[in-house]
């Protein structure tokens, strides 16, 4: 097992919600159109939903929350109902209940435009009156605005729980569940010592018209029911009984299907199962007047065959009188759980649940616990199956298919979640490569371009090329789509691809882009990334990544300037020279898009205090004539520390000033991971849900420790970084080799305001183990102390030399100031390290930077209401 730290289930859901994309497959059987979360900071369970006449949705379940979207909670769990418009915006939401637990299991739209809910209540106050004992059926009738019209507690002195409710043709209601009582409202339970299936008919005002009980001498209950064509009812649940009004129990318990007439009288019943446990979860009538049952089975005898080991999802097809037509065990050698089955428009069956297996019927699971979708044909044969690695869809409670073939599903263990997805999609693929000789084909010496954007103009969807330059993009519709893929300094040939899909499940793979130089551009870039922690008296590591992103071949020189608290130990590439304040490598000829790296080991000087800023710098030359000198140097400040978590996310700026948002700066993120388990990790995946306060169109991959593939899902804003076949050794066998990292940069949204916080958390999967949750990196938007880097006069502020070693000169220009000016120098973390004053009309000022640590600094000038800032590098 790999390292696992404590995880907040609310955060887990928010990060993973709708991780429908990934499974590291080029083509997915399911694609998400949109999703929406509702809830507060505590647990919110969605159990049922209906689509309303206005195109919106009403979702019901239970909540423990008292904040976020949730208001007026009465105490403990309340019924919670959320009504949305067609765009999933909340129109109203309300809590119903008392001071103890009240949990809704079913909601239906009623003929008057209102709603009826069923579940159970343990309360005796608040909205709840008439409770007979510990737990009652609790039926709640609402108007169209969610106002409580009436409520009814049904039951006896022990325990009742309603699982289903439906309006009947006479305007009344039918409710089904289980009862353990023998008194008060429960007058039909005369033989059962534990619990029976209890069906109750109410009139339009909630008064009991009749009730019926079904069961044996042991525990029997219903989990799902629906009204069928003859106005009777079909129900499924579990039975522990082998006597009473039925026979045929194979073991304890069996799945139990019961058919009643319109008055709840038993017409037939069927026990389904083997000698081990069966637990059903849903039932639906089918177009041939039969029934499809979703159950879960540990058996491999009796009615059950084909069990793969442990608990399988067990799908059973019955005819109109309950005779078994076929059955199917779905799963692998570990555990599965099915939550719902429905017949699809094409006469097939959609099964949803979750799996822990990686074999048998499960072909695509690459996580500890994955949601699992299985499409069966009309005879129970698997058409396709697909896993999605998340906790969200492990608890789908209901699913509905739209007339266009798409699906709406509701579930969630920690938030209410509603999602629209389709199994029908079309795939666009192609390859990106440098075409240096402009002949339109990729020759053997011409590199592929990886991790570059590929855009579809009509939908706004985008993807990334993988480590081989190949990209994949799924679209959810037919019609004409237009692909583009720009690259700085290069003409894209062709400029775009037009793809026309006339149906579904089509693939267009002839969409390559050749990048041909648009001119002569010299552009070398280097990035310095610290690896792990820096502790006094111990060695630490940096990795220097360098790349030629221009159009010409250059001879490069990389220069590393270690912080004064560090001493150079060595590197995996022999340096050309080691000087007092720098280490130099001549990296020789760099062709366009050639990438290299140097692992540098340093020693943190003994006696360095915990919390000391370590700020080393790297520079790549030639500097003169470089088209973009901003990336010729790089630094990253780290603080010395003691113990640390090897799985973490860091951001280079913890604050952004409001006046920087007119042209937002990049935020650089580093994600660290380490295999601290006891075996090699074959695959590593990092899930990073990007905040909606980040502009995803500015995402730029910088570097990683190992070859990487990147995918992005727009509905969930989930960036997935995948290391296939990474073979990451465990730390006990190879500590230095057990680490990995990802580095990228992205800009904040320009519309942010003071007090906004950009939060970033990642989840790391090592093979099939549960995810490791990192810390949360936070960047806050703050008011400047008058800083304004963009100004008409800004271009007249210049620092020479830049980078500077001992002295730098600030040249102010000829505009001058009306009054004396305060001059301050701030480091990258906003700390003032120098202060002075400039006399009126002084046009130049020298600053002694010899004692500054290596890194990036800002010179700030403040004169009255005007403030200006300019950046320089100390090396």
FENVENNOR-V425372 format. One record per residue. N is the residue number from 1. PSI is psi in whole degrees, -180 to 180 (NA if undefined). Layout:
n: [N | N]
psi: [PSI | PSI]
This chain:
n: [1 | 2 | 3 | 4 | 5 | 6 | 7 | 8 | 9 | 10 | 11 | 12 | 13 | 14 | 15 | 16 | 17 | 18 | 19 | 20 | 21 | 22 | 23 | 24 | 25 | 26 | 27 | 28 | 29 | 30 | 31 | 32 | 33 | 34 | 35 | 36 | 37 | 38 | 39 | 40 | 41 | 42 | 43 | 44 | 45 | 46 | 47 | 48 | 49 | 50 | 51 | 52 | 53 | 54 | 55 | 56 | 57 | 58 | 59 | 60 | 61 | 62 | 63 | 64 | 65 | 66 | 67 | 68 | 69 | 70 | 71 | 72 | 73 | 74 | 75 | 76 | 77 | 78 | 79 | 80 | 81 | 82 | 83 | 84 | 85 | 86 | 87 | 88 | 89 | 90 | 91 | 92 | 93 | 94 | 95 | 96 | 97 | 98 | 99 | 100 | 101 | 102 | 103 | 104 | 105 | 106 | 107 | 108 | 109 | 110 | 111 | 112 | 113 | 114 | 115 | 116 | 117 | 118 | 119 | 120 | 121 | 122 | 123 | 124 | 125 | 126 | 127 | 128 | 129 | 130 | 131 | 132 | 133 | 134 | 135 | 136 | 137 | 138 | 139 | 140 | 141 | 142 | 143 | 144 | 145 | 146 | 147 | 148 | 149 | 150 | 151 | 152 | 153 | 154 | 155 | 156 | 157 | 158 | 159 | 160 | 161 | 162 | 163 | 164 | 165 | 166 | 167 | 168 | 169 | 170 | 171 | 172 | 173 | 174 | 175 | 176 | 177 | 178 | 179 | 180 | 181 | 182 | 183 | 184 | 185 | 186 | 187 | 188 | 189 | 190 | 191 | 192 | 193 | 194 | 195 | 196 | 197 | 198 | 199 | 200 | 201 | 202 | 203 | 204 | 205 | 206 | 207 | 208 | 209 | 210 | 211 | 212 | 213 | 214 | 215 | 216 | 217 | 218 | 219 | 220 | 221 | 222 | 223 | 224 | 225 | 226 | 227 | 228 | 229 | 230 | 231 | 232 | 233 | 234 | 235 | 236 | 237 | 238 | 239 | 240 | 241 | 242 | 243 | 244 | 245 | 246 | 247 | 248 | 249 | 250 | 251 | 252 | 253 | 254 | 255 | 256 | 257 | 258 | 259 | 260 | 261 | 262 | 263 | 264 | 265 | 266 | 267 | 268 | 269 | 270 | 271 | 272 | 273 | 274 | 275 | 276 | 277 | 278 | 279 | 280 | 281 | 282 | 283 | 284 | 285 | 286 | 287 | 288 | 289 | 290 | 291 | 292 | 293 | 294 | 295 | 296 | 297 | 298 | 299 | 300 | 301 | 302 | 303 | 304 | 305 | 306 | 307 | 308 | 309 | 310 | 311 | 312 | 313 | 314 | 315 | 316 | 317 | 318 | 319 | 320 | 321 | 322 | 323 | 324 | 325 | 326 | 327 | 328 | 329 | 330 | 331 | 332 | 333 | 334 | 335 | 336 | 337 | 338 | 339 | 340 | 341 | 342 | 343 | 344 | 345 | 346 | 347 | 348 | 349 | 350 | 351 | 352 | 353 | 354 | 355 | 356 | 357 | 358 | 359 | 360 | 361 | 362 | 363 | 364 | 365 | 366 | 367 | 368 | 369 | 370 | 371 | 372 | 373 | 374 | 375 | 376 | 377 | 378 | 379 | 380 | 381 | 382 | 383 | 384 | 385 | 386 | 387 | 388 | 389 | 390 | 391 | 392 | 393 | 394 | 395 | 396 | 397 | 398 | 399 | 400 | 401 | 402 | 403 | 404 | 405 | 406 | 407 | 408 | 409 | 410 | 411 | 412 | 413 | 414 | 415 | 416 | 417 | 418 | 419 | 420 | 421 | 422 | 423 | 424 | 425 | 426 | 427 | 428 | 429 | 430 | 431 | 432 | 433 | 434 | 435 | 436 | 437 | 438 | 439 | 440 | 441 | 442 | 443 | 444 | 445 | 446 | 447 | 448 | 449 | 450 | 451 | 452 | 453 | 454 | 455 | 456 | 457 | 458 | 459 | 460 | 461 | 462 | 463 | 464 | 465 | 466 | 467 | 468 | 469 | 470 | 471 | 472 | 473 | 474 | 475 | 476 | 477 | 478 | 479 | 480 | 481 | 482 | 483 | 484 | 485 | 486 | 487 | 488 | 489 | 490 | 491 | 492 | 493 | 494 | 495 | 496 | 497 | 498 | 499 | 500 | 501 | 502 | 503 | 504 | 505 | 506 | 507 | 508 | 509 | 510 | 511 | 512 | 513 | 514 | 515 | 516 | 517 | 518 | 519 | 520 | 521 | 522 | 523 | 524 | 525 | 526 | 527 | 528 | 529 | 530 | 531 | 532 | 533 | 534 | 535 | 536 | 537 | 538 | 539 | 540 | 541 | 542 | 543 | 544 | 545 | 546 | 547 | 548 | 549 | 550 | 551 | 552 | 553 | 554 | 555 | 556 | 557 | 558 | 559 | 560 | 561 | 562 | 563 | 564 | 565 | 566 | 567 | 568 | 569 | 570 | 571 | 572 | 573 | 574 | 575 | 576 | 577 | 578 | 579 | 580 | 581 | 582 | 583 | 584 | 585 | 586 | 587 | 588 | 589 | 590 | 591 | 592 | 593 | 594 | 595 | 596 | 597 | 598 | 599 | 600 | 601 | 602 | 603 | 604 | 605 | 606 | 607 | 608 | 609 | 610 | 611 | 612 | 613 | 614 | 615 | 616 | 617 | 618 | 619 | 620 | 621 | 622 | 623 | 624 | 625 | 626 | 627 | 628 | 629 | 630 | 631 | 632 | 633 | 634 | 635 | 636 | 637 | 638 | 639 | 640 | 641 | 642 | 643 | 644 | 645 | 646 | 647 | 648 | 649 | 650 | 651 | 652 | 653 | 654 | 655 | 656 | 657 | 658 | 659 | 660 | 661 | 662 | 663 | 664 | 665 | 666 | 667 | 668 | 669 | 670 | 671 | 672 | 673 | 674 | 675 | 676 | 677 | 678 | 679 | 680 | 681 | 682 | 683 | 684 | 685 | 686 | 687 | 688 | 689 | 690 | 691 | 692 | 693 | 694 | 695 | 696 | 697 | 698 | 699 | 700 | 701 | 702 | 703 | 704 | 705 | 706 | 707 | 708 | 709 | 710 | 711 | 712 | 713 | 714 | 715 | 716 | 717 | 718 | 719 | 720 | 721 | 722 | 723 | 724 | 725 | 726 | 727 | 728 | 729 | 730 | 731 | 732 | 733 | 734 | 735 | 736 | 737 | 738 | 739 | 740 | 741 | 742 | 743 | 744 | 745 | 746 | 747 | 748 | 749 | 750 | 751 | 752 | 753 | 754 | 755 | 756 | 757 | 758 | 759 | 760 | 761 | 762 | 763 | 764 | 765 | 766 | 767 | 768 | 769 | 770 | 771 | 772 | 773 | 774 | 775 | 776 | 777 | 778 | 779 | 780 | 781 | 782 | 783 | 784 | 785 | 786 | 787 | 788 | 789 | 790 | 791 | 792 | 793 | 794 | 795 | 796 | 797 | 798 | 799 | 800 | 801 | 802 | 803 | 804 | 805 | 806 | 807 | 808 | 809 | 810 | 811 | 812 | 813 | 814 | 815 | 816 | 817 | 818 | 819 | 820 | 821 | 822 | 823 | 824 | 825 | 826 | 827 | 828 | 829 | 830 | 831 | 832 | 833 | 834 | 835 | 836 | 837 | 838 | 839 | 840 | 841 | 842 | 843 | 844 | 845 | 846 | 847 | 848 | 849 | 850 | 851 | 852 | 853 | 854 | 855 | 856 | 857 | 858 | 859 | 860 | 861 | 862 | 863 | 864 | 865 | 866 | 867 | 868 | 869 | 870 | 871 | 872 | 873 | 874 | 875]
psi: [141 | 172 | 134 | 130 | 169 | 139 | 135 | 120 | -30 | -45 | -39 | -47 | -43 | -35 | -43 | -14 | 126 | 45 | 64 | -4 | -31 | -89 | 10 | 31 | 144 | -42 | 132 | 142 | -19 | 136 | 141 | 134 | -45 | 165 | 165 | 139 | 144 | 142 | -171 | -159 | -7 | -161 | 133 | 120 | 117 | 136 | -24 | 158 | 163 | 147 | 133 | 167 | -25 | 9 | 0 | -162 | 148 | 126 | 136 | 150 | -138 | 154 | 143 | -5 | 158 | 19 | -169 | -126 | -9 | 131 | 158 | 33 | 135 | -14 | 137 | -147 | 134 | 155 | 139 | 127 | 131 | 126 | 127 | 164 | -172 | -17 | 12 | 19 | 138 | 124 | -43 | 157 | 143 | 148 | 144 | 135 | -167 | -154 | -10 | -158 | 134 | 120 | 125 | 136 | -16 | 144 | 143 | 144 | 138 | 165 | -21 | 9 | 0 | -154 | 150 | 137 | 150 | 146 | -134 | 159 | 139 | 6 | 162 | 8 | -171 | -126 | -11 | 125 | 153 | 14 | 133 | -19 | -145 | -51 | 130 | 156 | 137 | 117 | 129 | 128 | 127 | 154 | -175 | -18 | 5 | 9 | 138 | 120 | -46 | 163 | 155 | 126 | 128 | 131 | -164 | -153 | -4 | -112 | 131 | 144 | 122 | 135 | -18 | 148 | 148 | 141 | 139 | 169 | -22 | 10 | 1 | -161 | 145 | 134 | 138 | 149 | -134 | 153 | 139 | -1 | 167 | 22 | -180 | -118 | -19 | 89 | -8 | -11 | 88 | -17 | -16 | 127 | -13 | -73 | 150 | 159 | 125 | 119 | 133 | 134 | 126 | 154 | -174 | -19 | 7 | 11 | 140 | 127 | -42 | 164 | 154 | 146 | 145 | 135 | -172 | -149 | -11 | -160 | 128 | 139 | 161 | 139 | -21 | 146 | 162 | 159 | 142 | -178 | -33 | 15 | 3 | -166 | 141 | 137 | 151 | 151 | -157 | 148 | 135 | -3 | 156 | 10 | 177 | -139 | 15 | 173 | 174 | 10 | 129 | -20 | -173 | 116 | 170 | 157 | 141 | 124 | 131 | 132 | 129 | 165 | -172 | -15 | 8 | 10 | 139 | 128 | -46 | 162 | 159 | 126 | 132 | 127 | -165 | -158 | -13 | -160 | 142 | 136 | 111 | 160 | -24 | 158 | 147 | 142 | 152 | 168 | -21 | 17 | 14 | -157 | 147 | 131 | 132 | 122 | 179 | 133 | 140 | -1 | 165 | 39 | -173 | -127 | -12 | 128 | 153 | 15 | 134 | -8 | 135 | -138 | 125 | 156 | 133 | 116 | 129 | 129 | 126 | 153 | -172 | -18 | 13 | 7 | 138 | 122 | -46 | 162 | 154 | 125 | 131 | 125 | -166 | -157 | -12 | -147 | 141 | 158 | 123 | 138 | -25 | 147 | 141 | 150 | 135 | 170 | -34 | 11 | 4 | -169 | 134 | 124 | 133 | 147 | -149 | 162 | 149 | 1 | 164 | 23 | -168 | -128 | -12 | 110 | -15 | 15 | 126 | 36 | 174 | -43 | 111 | 144 | 150 | 127 | 129 | 127 | 120 | 146 | -177 | -15 | 8 | 9 | 141 | 122 | -46 | 161 | 151 | 140 | 148 | 129 | 90 | 165 | -16 | -57 | 5 | -11 | 45 | 133 | -26 | 154 | 146 | 140 | 132 | 167 | -23 | 6 | -11 | 170 | 148 | 129 | 149 | 141 | -151 | 135 | -21 | -26 | 156 | 133 | 135 | 138 | 144 | 129 | 168 | 149 | -6 | 124 | 165 | 151 | 134 | 128 | 163 | -172 | 146 | 133 | 157 | 128 | 73 | -36 | 5 | 45 | 3 | -1 | 160 | 109 | 168 | -30 | -3 | 126 | 154 | 157 | 116 | 159 | 32 | 149 | 144 | 123 | 145 | 119 | -35 | -36 | -18 | 7 | 152 | 164 | -179 | 146 | 149 | -169 | -15 | 7 | 2 | 139 | 156 | 136 | 126 | 137 | 151 | 14 | 172 | 173 | -164 | 132 | 147 | 121 | 138 | 160 | 82 | 155 | 129 | 135 | 3 | 145 | 135 | 124 | 118 | 169 | -28 | 163 | 136 | 126 | 133 | 112 | 122 | -10 | -162 | 167 | 36 | 153 | 129 | 110 | 10 | 55 | 53 | 150 | 125 | 131 | 116 | 134 | 133 | 2 | -171 | 111 | 119 | 123 | 104 | 144 | 148 | 145 | 136 | 122 | 118 | 143 | 116 | -162 | 163 | 114 | 137 | 131 | 2 | 162 | 154 | 170 | 146 | 156 | 129 | 121 | 130 | 153 | 147 | 109 | 9 | -158 | -2 | 160 | 131 | 152 | 120 | 152 | 125 | 129 | 125 | 127 | 98 | 149 | 154 | -17 | 5 | 154 | 141 | 131 | -48 | -179 | 161 | -9 | 125 | 127 | 154 | -38 | 150 | 115 | 177 | -41 | 6 | 160 | 135 | 137 | 126 | 110 | 8 | -147 | 126 | 113 | 163 | 129 | 18 | 136 | 142 | 167 | 154 | 124 | 121 | 131 | 130 | 164 | 129 | 123 | 136 | 141 | -7 | 127 | 145 | 134 | -1 | 133 | 124 | 116 | 86 | 166 | 151 | 147 | 144 | 137 | 158 | 143 | -44 | 134 | 2 | 136 | -25 | 90 | -13 | -32 | 10 | -17 | 155 | 145 | 162 | 117 | 131 | 156 | 140 | 146 | 173 | -116 | 153 | 162 | 124 | -9 | 109 | 163 | 136 | 150 | 145 | -14 | 127 | -5 | 150 | 135 | 145 | -37 | -3 | -14 | -12 | -29 | 81 | 140 | 159 | 142 | 122 | 131 | 139 | 130 | 122 | 146 | 151 | 137 | 100 | 18 | -152 | 18 | 163 | 138 | 121 | -35 | 142 | 133 | 138 | 121 | 126 | 104 | 111 | 130 | 146 | 1 | 4 | 142 | 99 | -22 | -13 | 5 | 133 | 117 | 136 | -59 | 168 | 163 | -25 | 164 | 137 | 150 | 142 | 136 | 155 | 136 | 116 | -44 | -40 | -4 | 37 | 118 | 129 | 123 | 124 | 128 | 97 | 136 | 44 | -29 | 52 | 116 | 157 | 157 | -27 | -26 | -35 | 86 | -48 | -32 | -3 | -1 | 155 | 167 | 162 | 137 | 131 | 169 | 153 | 151 | 148 | 158 | 138 | -11 | 5 | 157 | 173 | 133 | -15 | 143 | 133 | 114 | 139 | 119 | 147 | 160 | 132 | 125 | 125 | 108 | -124 | 16 | 163 | 154 | 150 | 123 | 131 | 180 | 177 | 121 | 131 | 132 | 127 | 141 | 124 | 160 | 139 | 163 | 56 | 21 | 130 | 92 | -14 | 118 | 156 | -35 | -7 | -37 | -16 | -1 | 121 | 146 | 129 | 139 | 162 | 104 | 155 | 152 | -56 | -54 | 141 | 149 | 125 | 118 | 118 | -24 | -173 | 7 | -30 | -176 | 155 | -19 | 176 | 153 | 135 | 130 | 128 | 150 | 129 | 143 | -177 | -18 | 12 | 12 | 132 | 123 | -5 | 143 | 140 | -178 | 148 | 133 | 154 | 132 | 6 | 128 | -8 | 151 | 132 | 140 | 128 | 113 | 14 | -30 | -1 | 146 | 158 | 141 | -168 | 138 | 160 | 129 | 127 | 131 | 130 | 123 | 105 | -123 | -3 | 135 | 139 | 156 | 143 | 148 | 145 | 165 | 132 | 129 | NA]
